[in-house]
Structures are given as C-alpha cells and as structure tokens.
C-alpha cells in the first residue's frame, strides 16, 4: 500500500503549562493557558471551571486540542476551560504527585488525559470516576471495541474513552525491497518468520543499506519498548503476564516461547540489522534503513521523505499469528473534580466525530468512533492508512494487560528488553523481569478490587 498524505506528525519541543486543579489551586512554576473571558450561558447561570491536563505530544496534536477546546468555548460559554500541557516524559509522575502531594501541587484536575494501560492502576487507586452514567448505549456502540476494552476495568465499569486508537505496521522503502527481491506481504498473507529474517539478510546485503530494520531505539527506555515489541512475544505464543487471573508472569514472560522470541530479536542486533543507538530519528527517512518498525505517527515525515517510494506493510507472523499493539492516550474524569457534569460536557465535545477528526487528521491515528472513521480520508476504504483498520478487523491487535500491575509490568519488560538488545542473557533478564512483576503483585496483595488502599 502506497502512502500519499498531507503533512502531519512531526516531533516538537515539549511544552509546559500551569498545574490547575478543579479547586483553583495551582503551583507558581509553569505558565497557564487561560480561558477567554465569557458570559454565562442561558443553560448554566453559574460558570463552571474545568481544568484539563494533557501531555505534550507532537505540535500538531497540541494545536488540534487547543482548537477543539476553542470550538467548545464558542458554544459553551458557561463552562470555563483551563488547559494544562505537561511534558510527556514526566507526566505520570506529575499525576501521582497530584494524588499524594495535593497540598503542594494543587491536586488533580477535572479532566485527565493518560496513556491507556495506566487506566487500571488509576482506577485501583481511586483516581477515576466511572463514565457509565454519562455514556449512552448509542454513543458506546459507536466506539471501536478496542477503545471500550481499553477503558473497561475488571469490575466491568467504563472509566476512560479516547479520541483515537493506534497500531503498528512495517514501513518500507520500495526501491530497496525490489532490489533485494523481497515479496510484498499482505494482511491475508503476511511475512512468516523465515521470510522476514530472509528479507532482513537480503536488505542488509544491499550496499545502500546500513541497517535493514529501524526499531526506533532512539525513543529510549520506556513505554515504546513494551508497546512496540511485546507483540513479538505474543506472535510467538508468549505474553507479558498470565491473563487468566493476572497474578503471575512466571512461565509466560520467561517461558520457552518468550525466550525464543527475544533470542531472535537479540540476533537481529548481533547481525547488525538494527542500529542499537541511533543518533536521531532519521535512519529511515535518510535511506540508511530499509524497513521501519513503528506506528502511524511517522506517516507524514516518511511520506515527505520517500513519496511514492514509501510502502506500508502488515506485521509479520512469527508463528502464532501477526500481532500489533493497540490503544493510546485517552480521557477520564477524576474523583477530585467538583464539577463532573461540566467535565463530561467538555469530554463529550472532545469525543464528537468532527472533533475526533480534527485530532486524527493532525496525528494520523485511527479515529475511535465508527461515525468518525466513516468520514476519514486517511482510514476510509480508499484511505492510505487503511491497513491499520484491516489489521484491526483481522484480529491482529492485542491490548496491554488489563491490570493495576501494568506500570510494574511495562517497567520490568522495558528494562529487560533494553538489556537484551545490548547483549545480556535473554533467560536471566526475563527471569528478573518476572521476579519484579510478581513481587509487585505480591506487595499489593494481588491487587484485589476491595483492597484497602
């Protein structure tokens, strides 16, 4: 599938803004993005203040959200919105500081954005309110099942909703694939492990290619390693944890399938197929790498660099079916909010199809609602990013573990993956990861729903 897109998704400098809570307390350090002066609407005689926290993603995402909130203000004069933009790399820490040091940082906002798999830990810590009383059956049915699954906790209640979903795929330089004689895979007939590794070897042999595969190691130690590479485990038949009861990772994360999966990946590094420490994010766009293992968010710079030479290809099948990550940043209402009804009015507007499309046209992500998806030029039947929908419909997507232990899981796995990429023994690294995960679960008494926190 060729990609022909308008420009979007370029990494930018992280922004920061004032920490504003629903009760109006704020720290004096960053700079607030103030709401405009408005008159009370006929519907709401008393103005309601809703603080909104978001992470600083790309500049396009930031601008899209600002525009969406301006659109909201234009029609909802009785609800004042204070937008707060916090650096992504310290976002979770600032959320937790707002919970445990509320008197210092001012507490949580009304409307909180957070990465999807953090939903379950936040619910367990009583940070989020259920949304079931606000979401109509018709609205819920319009969301992709993956979005509803991401936002639903073990108690069956819905705690979060997002504007967009996500997915992995293989971006490719067509010229290199043709020269190397590599078959172009399809969703119906993806690359097998043997084909994929043969393709890596053949591409690496080309004199123009320095690295057969860009794995975005420049993203660094963090959630990317889990989101991007745990699907390799799952395609081998392994996983991050036993999902029957979420009580242990033993025998799953360190079992023979998991070891085989990461020994394969480690060998890619040993063979020189992957740059272990890119100086920047440009190996693929500069022609140094033939393939790029990443998500939809690179579509714009890749299209700009490669034009009609850019291909979008499905994930490979390592034996247990192709797998891809899913889910992304989403929204919830916190239990600190004094105006949850007003917060829902803001969130409901953010989730309207036209507002979703403002965001997904900016970041190239999968629209979270079917009604928005039907209007999308990127993901519709003839859209250049339709492959992500095809993979979703084919059952390639795997949610990250639905457990409050997820922060411990992702930290342990990311550390293990990082060490394995640098040559550490695979089995011992996975054993250590299992020990850390299981100890966290034990320390929290198995994360029972009735646990007295």
C-alpha positions, 0 to 999 in steps of 0.5 A: 500500500502506497502512502500519499498524505498531507503533512502531519506528525512531526516531533516538537519541543515539549511544552509546559503549562500551569498545574490547575486543579478543579479547586483553583489551586495551582503551583507558581512554576509553569505558565497557564493557558487561560480561558477567554473571558465569557458570559454565562450561558442561558443553560448554566447561570453559574460558570463552571471551571474545568481544568484539563491536563494533557501531555505534550505530544507532537505540535500538531496534536497540541494545536488540534486540542487547543482548537477543539477546546476553542470550538467548545468555548464558542458554544459553551460559554458557561463552562470555563476551560483551563488547559494544562500541557505537561511534558510527556516524559514526566507526566505520570509522575506529575499525576501521582504527585497530584494524588499524594502531594495535593497540598503542594501541587494543587491536586488533580484536575477535572479532566485527565488525559493518560496513556491507556494501560495506566487506566487500571492502576488509576482506577485501583487507586481511586483516581477515576470516576466511572463514565457509565452514567454519562455514556449512552448505549448509542454513543458506546456502540459507536466506539471501536471495541478496542477503545471500550476494552481499553477503558473497561476495568475488571469490575466491568465499569467504563472509566476512560474513552479516547479520541483515537486508537493506534497500531503498528505496521512495517514501513518500507522503502520500495526501491530497496525491497525490489532490489533485494527481491523481497515479496510484498506481504499482505494482511491475508498473507503476511511475512512468516518468520523465515521470510522476514529474517530472509528479507532482513539478510537480503536488505542488509546485503544491499550496499545502500543499506546500513541497517535493514530494520529501524526499531526506533531505539532512539525513543529510549527506555520506556513505554515504546519498548513494551508497546512496540515489541511485546507483540513479538512475544505474543506472535510467538505464543508468549505474553507479558503476564498470565491473563487468566487471573493476572497474578503471575508472569512466571512461565509466560514472560520467561517461558520457552516461547518468550525466550525464543522470541527475544533470542531472535530479536537479540540476533537481529542486533548481533547481525547488525540489522538494527542500529542499537543507538541511533543518533536521531530519528532519521535512519529511515527517512535518510535511506540508511534503513530499509524497513521501519518498525513503528506506528502511524505517527511517522506517516507524514515525515516518511511520506515527505521523505520517500513519496511514492517510494514509501510502502506500508506493510502488515506485521509479520507472523512469527508463528502464532499469528501477526500481532500489533499493539493497540490503544493510546492516550485517552480521557477520564474524569477524576474523583477530585473534580467538583464539577463532573457534569461540566467535565463530561460536557467538555469530554463529550465535545472532545469525543464528537466525530468532527472533533475526533477528526480534527485530532486524527487528521493532525496525528494520523491515528485511527479515529475511535468512533465508527461515525468518525472513521466513516468520514476519514480520508486517511482510514476510509476504504480508499484511505492510505492508512487503511491497513491499520483498520484491516489489521484491526478487523483481522484480529491482529491487535492485542491490548496491554494487560488489563491490570493495576500491575501494568506500570510494574509490568511495562517497567520490568519488560522495558528494562529487560528488553533494553538489556537484551538488545545490548547483549545480556542473557535473554533467560536471566533478564526475563527471569528478573523481569518476572521476579519484579512483576510478581513481587509487585503483585505480591506487595499489593496483595494481588491487587484485589478490587476491595483492597484497602488502599 
